[in-house]
Amino acid sequence: MTPISSHRELFVWQKSMNLAEHIYGLVARFPRHEQYALISQVSRAAVSVPANIAEGYYRTTPREYSRFLAIAQGSLMELETLLSLANRFRYVDDATAAPAFALITEISKMLTSLRKNLPS
């Protein structure tokens, strides 16, 4: 097996980039009055996930890497909460939100697994 030489090769980073792209498509449908409120928060949380995975990958110790993965997971849970609110406010329907929720669950599991498998 070839070692991973870049964060871009991590499946969890790739999936989180797909999620961020998907989220940007969803927030484009939100009401304009949410531009500086929910849209901004949702967008920032979505971008934070792959950004923290990438930043953590280049940290010098597994402990630092794990901390950035934990931050990514926190942002992911924030995103899930914000998307749930958007769903409750009916800015996005269940069928439209379902793929994002599925990706959130998958990425969360991947982050948990990655953190557990880092050297101590």
DAFENLIN-V462672 format. One record per residue. RES is the residue in one letter. BURIAL is I if it has 16 or more other ideal C-beta (glycine too) atoms within 10 Angstrom, else O. Layout:
# DAFENLIN-V462672
RES_BURIAL ; RES_BURIAL
This chain:
# DAFENLIN-V462672
M_O ; T_O ; P_O ; I_O ; S_O ; S_O ; H_I ; R_O ; E_O ; L_I ; F_O ; V_I ; W_I ; Q_O ; K_I ; S_I ; M_I ; N_O ; L_I ; A_I ; E_O ; H_O ; I_I ; Y_O ; G_O ; L_I ; V_I ; A_O ; R_O ; F_I ; P_O ; R_O ; H_O ; E_I ; Q_O ; Y_O ; A_O ; L_I ; I_I ; S_O ; Q_I ; V_I ; S_I ; R_O ; A_I ; A_I ; V_I ; S_I ; V_I ; P_I ; A_I ; N_I ; I_I ; A_I ; E_O ; G_I ; Y_I ; Y_O ; R_O ; T_O ; T_O ; P_O ; R_O ; E_O ; Y_I ; S_I ; R_O ; F_I ; L_I ; A_O ; I_I ; A_I ; Q_I ; G_O ; S_I ; L_I ; M_O ; E_I ; L_I ; E_I ; T_O ; L_I ; L_I ; S_O ; L_O ; A_I ; N_I ; R_O ; F_O ; R_O ; Y_I ; V_I ; D_O ; D_O ; A_O ; T_O ; A_I ; A_O ; P_O ; A_I ; F_O ; A_O ; L_I ; I_I ; T_O ; E_O ; I_I ; S_I ; K_O ; M_I ; L_I ; T_O ; S_O ; L_I ; R_I ; K_O ; N_O ; L_O ; P_O ; S_O
